[in-house]
Amino acid sequence: MSRLTLPLGALALVLVTGCLWGCGGSDKPKPQTPASQKAVETAKAYDKQATGATFDPDKPAKPAPAPAPTPVPAKAGKELPPEAPAPAAAPPPPRDPTSETAQAESYLRQGRYEDAVRECRLALGRNERFVPAMIVMARAYYYLGRPAQAQFVLFTRVLEPMKKNELSVEGRDLGEIYNILGMIDLKKGLKDTALKYFRDAADKNPQSVSAWNNLAAMLVMQKDYQGALPAAERAAQLAPNLAKAHLNLGSAYRGTKQYEKANVEYRRALGIQADYPEAYFNMGVLYMDAENYPGLSTLERLETAIRYLLDYKSRARNKGTLGRDDPVDEYIKRAQSDINDEKKSIERKKKKAERDAARKKAKPAEDEDAGGGGKPAPKAPPAPAPAPAPAPEKGTKK
């Protein structure tokens, strides 16, 4: 019996729903200082003296207006033809939304999810087809506990237009979208579709730590340890300092009975994050599962398991993550029962060995008493069989 930990909150899944993004600043112009204002005025005066024109340094020069056409005098009795309508002005190009999107990402990392949504709306006001802003908005809705709104953004504003060839989506962004949808379905208990989304996320964005880590955690949860190994190894390779990646890799090794490798990965997770309750729990489960752990007796192995499980319980309680239905007490109870059974088995073996030694010691003494000189006594000849009674003679009367 074992427990597989996913930092979902603890799958947390083990969860990272997207890569860490940078923080951008505002694109609002800074107010000019008096010194810079004086320089502008000096430049204007110089331009006026030299060329007869005044230039605004912050704006391009306006072209001179075309001369108005000379009106043609109307002939008597005839109307002038109507003027051709002026061509419609081209719509202005979309403004750059990257600054607002970067600010939304910063708010997301700070846990200010409503502020992140607000900044995403500003970004989409600049460019309604800016996919990165939609992704950040969907992640914020997911963390706010509003998965339906997250799905609405991703399906109606990204995936459906993409299928209609109305929107182009890069592979990296598509991987992030599938990763978020996988997390949403996992939260709903739709494990099969969640697994498919995580596979698609890793396929579309092979550099996504989150996609590989979530795929590994999902496969560990389904006890497909052999399938989880390459995904977990990839996540740990991409993010060697991510404790969750080493935790999932350790669980994959444990499931394939590579106990020493599992121990190494769990210890790496603890080396990165010393106060990591899930790593202590999995270490405890490891020592319970490994029936023949190298260098440890059964009793030592089970006592080590209990120490790690008690460490987990204490740390999880301090962090407020120890739930009422947490199975740690059942694991401790089972390990203690196994310890008691092992102690009884050891005691039985000890007593049997003592009895065998006593019998072995007593046997030569018995032989010496019986035959002397340490030689076995000769066997007594068997008693002769009684002679058969003679058959009565014929004619004899009794």
C-alpha angles and dihedrals in degrees: 000000000000140000123228116210122213115179094228087145066331101006064046040201063277069292134201110148097188145000120278110264131206126251120245128198133232122286093214113124116251118241114259120249119232089255094054091045090054090051090052092051091048090051091050092050091049092050092050093051094046103041108011091241131102117225126199106218091208096053135044116258114266116240116244112266116257114250114263113255115257108250114243112231112248119245118233114270096012131098122223115250113254116264116256112253116255114255114262114259115251113252113259115259116259114271122244110270098183095101094056091043091052090050090050090053090052091052089049092056090049092052092247094134099162090052089050090054090049093052091048090055089053090050092050089048086062094044118004092196097054101128098193090060090051090051093051090047091052092049090050091051090049092053090046089059093250102120094158091062091047090053092046091055094047098043103037099035101035119012100040095047088046091055089051090051089243094119134036116217124190119231092245092055092044090053090053091050093052090047092055092046089051091054091049093051091045090055088052091052094249094136098165095054091041089056091050092051091050091050090050091047092054091045095051095041110028091176094060110114090189094055094050093043093049091047090052092047091049093052092047089051089054090047092243090137096161091053091046094056100078093043092049092046090051093050092049090047093052094044110026090169096053109106093199092058092055091045092056091044090052091051091050090052091047091052091053090049094248090136100167092051089048090053090052093052094047090050090050089054090052090046089057096040112020095185096054109136096189091057091054091049093051091047088055091050090048092058090047093051098044101082093180105032111178114256097007132096118226091257093049091047094052093045089052090051091054092050092055093045091052089049089053093049093051095046095044090050091051090051093046093240098112105110127201091247094048108138095215093104090053090052092049091048092050093047091050090050090051089050091053091048091049092050090051090048090050091049092049091050090048093052092046090051090050091051092048090049091049092050091048091050094047096048098070090048091053091049091050093050091050101046107014125226090049090284119125113257115252115258116252113245113254117261113262115257114250116262113256115254113253115255112252116258118247116263094021113132124209 
